[in-house]
Amino acid sequence: MYGWRGRLGLIVPSSNTTMEMELHDYLPEGVSLHTTRIPLKNVTEEELVKMNTLAVESARLLRDAGVELILYGCTSGSLIGGKDYEKKLEMEIEDEVNVPVISTSTAVIEALKMLDAREIIVISPYTDEINAMEKEFLEANSFEVLDIRGFGIEENLQIGRLEPYEAYRLAKASFIEEADAIFISCTNLRTFEIIHALERDLGLPVVTSNQASLWLALREMDVMDRIPELGKLFTEF
């Protein structure tokens, strides 16, 4: 039987081409991934809010697969409403389907707290408008954003075409000695190949949307495997 250690349900934007692939590549033996999609083409406030209205129906489909946990796999979509928005979204879904729910934004916050990171650098593929909302969300959750830089991309398919080295280079160019960690945002941005190298080269822990999502989902399912390729988060916690 697939999922004998745990079945993880995943909700992703319809144009996301990265998150499923990264999670599949690093799932521990015995954990299965079951996915449903909700419409999104562009990472704008209007489309993100509209996308979220379909979250409950998508979760109902995942419930039919007998998943033990549902992951809402969109960073900007789970923070677009400001502080505590991600919690409200999780509870709305959970109340309807009676399955535990976490979001990527929750996972990122928990990961940064676990790493005792308060002053952070943020890298994203987003436009300035979405970056401003992300900065506000993070600072409302008691993190100090020393710098936030993005690629200025609105079309989600284009975000998925970015190569991992592009995130690596932008993160390296943004390095500030005072920082406690680097956060690379967006579940459609490939990062798994660069986490270990970036931590080694900059001497800072690295948190990415997909890495944090996988980490918290596995820990919530009591799957405690260590995955060294995915950085300090997966080797020490």
C-alpha positions in Angstrom: 0.0 0.0 0.0 1.3 3.4 -0.9 1.5 5.7 2.1 2.0 3.1 4.8 3.8 5.7 6.9 1.6 8.6 5.9 -0.5 10.1 3.1 0.1 13.7 2.5 -2.5 15.7 0.6 -1.3 18.8 -1.4 -3.2 21.7 -2.8 -1.2 23.7 -5.4 -2.0 26.5 -7.8 -2.8 25.1 -11.2 0.2 26.7 -12.8 2.7 25.4 -10.2 5.2 23.1 -12.0 7.8 22.8 -9.2 6.4 21.9 -5.8 5.1 18.4 -6.6 8.4 17.5 -8.3 10.6 18.7 -5.4 8.5 17.0 -2.8 8.3 13.7 -4.8 12.1 13.6 -5.1 12.7 13.8 -1.3 9.7 12.0 0.2 10.9 9.4 2.7 10.1 5.8 2.0 6.5 4.9 2.9 5.1 8.5 2.5 2.9 9.1 -0.4 1.8 12.4 -2.0 -1.7 13.1 -3.4 -2.3 16.4 -5.2 -5.2 18.6 -6.3 -5.0 21.9 -8.1 -6.8 25.3 -7.9 -6.8 27.9 -10.7 -4.1 30.5 -10.8 -2.1 31.9 -13.7 -0.6 35.1 -12.3 0.7 35.9 -8.9 -1.4 39.0 -8.2 -3.4 39.9 -5.2 -6.7 39.6 -7.2 -5.9 36.1 -8.5 -4.6 34.9 -5.2 -7.7 35.9 -3.3 -9.9 34.4 -6.0 -7.9 31.1 -5.8 -8.4 30.8 -2.1 -12.2 30.7 -2.4 -11.8 27.3 -4.0 -9.6 25.8 -1.3 -12.3 24.0 0.6 -13.6 22.2 -2.5 -10.1 21.1 -3.4 -9.6 19.8 0.1 -12.8 17.7 -0.1 -11.3 15.9 -3.1 -8.1 15.1 -1.1 -10.2 13.8 1.8 -11.5 11.1 -0.5 -8.0 9.8 -0.8 -7.8 9.2 2.9 -4.9 11.7 3.5 -3.8 12.3 7.0 -2.7 15.9 6.5 -3.5 18.6 3.9 -0.8 21.0 2.9 -1.9 24.3 1.3 1.1 24.7 -1.0 1.2 28.4 -1.9 3.3 31.0 0.0 1.8 34.2 -1.3 -1.7 32.7 -1.3 -1.5 31.8 2.3 -0.3 35.2 3.5 -2.1 37.6 1.2 -4.5 38.7 3.9 -1.9 39.7 6.4 -1.2 38.4 9.9 -3.1 35.3 11.0 -4.7 35.0 7.5 -3.0 31.6 7.0 -4.5 30.4 10.3 -7.9 31.5 9.3 -7.5 29.7 5.9 -6.3 26.5 7.5 -9.2 26.5 10.0 -11.8 27.2 7.3 -10.5 24.1 5.3 -10.1 21.9 8.4 -13.6 22.6 9.7 -15.1 21.6 6.4 -13.1 18.4 5.8 -12.1 17.2 9.3 -8.5 16.7 8.2 -5.6 18.6 9.8 -4.4 21.4 7.5 -1.1 23.4 7.4 -0.1 26.1 4.9 3.3 27.0 3.5 3.3 30.3 5.4 2.8 28.5 8.7 5.6 26.1 7.8 8.0 29.0 7.0 7.2 30.8 10.3 7.7 27.6 12.3 11.0 26.8 10.5 12.4 30.3 11.1 11.4 30.1 14.7 13.0 26.6 15.1 16.2 28.0 13.7 16.0 31.0 16.1 16.1 33.3 13.1 14.7 36.8 13.7 16.7 39.0 11.3 16.2 37.6 7.8 17.0 38.2 4.1 14.1 37.3 1.8 14.5 36.2 -1.9 11.4 35.8 -4.1 10.3 35.7 -7.7 7.5 38.2 -7.0 6.7 41.7 -8.0 7.3 44.6 -5.7 3.6 44.6 -4.7 3.6 41.0 -3.5 7.0 41.5 -1.9 5.6 44.4 0.1 2.8 42.2 1.4 5.2 39.4 2.3 7.4 41.8 4.2 4.4 43.1 6.1 3.3 39.6 6.9 6.7 38.5 8.2 7.3 41.6 10.2 3.8 41.2 11.8 5.0 37.8 12.9 8.0 39.4 14.7 10.7 38.9 12.1 12.9 41.8 10.9 13.3 41.8 7.1 16.7 43.2 6.5 16.3 43.1 2.8 13.8 41.6 0.3 14.6 41.2 -3.3 12.5 39.7 -6.1 12.7 38.9 -9.8 9.6 40.9 -10.5 7.7 38.1 -12.2 3.9 38.0 -12.3 3.3 35.0 -14.6 3.5 31.8 -12.5 4.6 29.6 -15.3 7.6 31.9 -15.9 8.5 31.6 -12.2 8.6 27.8 -12.7 11.1 28.2 -15.5 13.7 29.9 -13.3 16.8 27.8 -12.7 18.0 27.1 -9.1 21.2 28.9 -9.7 19.3 32.2 -10.3 17.9 32.0 -6.7 21.4 31.1 -5.4 23.0 34.1 -7.1 20.4 36.5 -5.9 20.6 35.2 -2.4 24.4 35.5 -2.4 24.3 39.0 -3.8 21.8 39.9 -0.9 24.0 38.6 1.9 24.2 40.7 5.0 26.4 39.6 7.9 23.8 40.6 10.5 21.2 38.2 9.1 20.2 35.0 11.0 18.8 33.2 8.0 17.9 33.5 4.3 14.3 32.7 3.3 13.7 31.9 -0.4 10.0 32.3 -1.0 7.5 30.7 -3.5 6.5 27.0 -3.9 7.0 27.3 -7.7 10.7 28.4 -7.4 13.2 25.6 -7.6 15.5 25.6 -4.6 16.3 22.1 -3.4 19.5 21.8 -5.4 21.0 24.9 -3.9 20.1 24.8 -0.2 23.2 22.8 1.0 25.6 24.9 -1.1 24.1 28.2 0.0 24.3 27.3 3.7 27.9 26.1 3.2 29.0 29.2 1.2 27.3 31.9 3.4 27.4 30.2 6.8 23.7 30.8 7.3 20.7 28.5 7.6 18.4 28.6 4.5 14.7 28.2 4.6 12.7 27.8 1.4 9.0 27.5 0.9 9.0 23.9 -0.3 11.7 22.7 2.1 9.8 24.2 5.1 6.5 22.8 3.8 7.9 19.3 3.5 9.6 19.5 6.9 6.6 20.6 8.8 4.3 18.2 7.0 6.5 15.2 7.8 7.0 16.3 11.4 3.2 16.7 11.8 2.8 13.1 10.6 5.5 11.9 13.0 7.9 11.1 10.2 11.3 12.2 11.6 13.7 11.3 8.7 16.8 13.5 8.3 17.5 14.8 4.8 21.0 16.4 4.8 20.6 17.8 1.2 17.8 20.0 2.5 19.9 21.8 5.0 20.1 22.5 8.7 16.4 22.4 9.2 16.3 18.7 8.1 19.5 17.7 10.0 18.9 19.2 13.4 15.1 19.4 13.9 
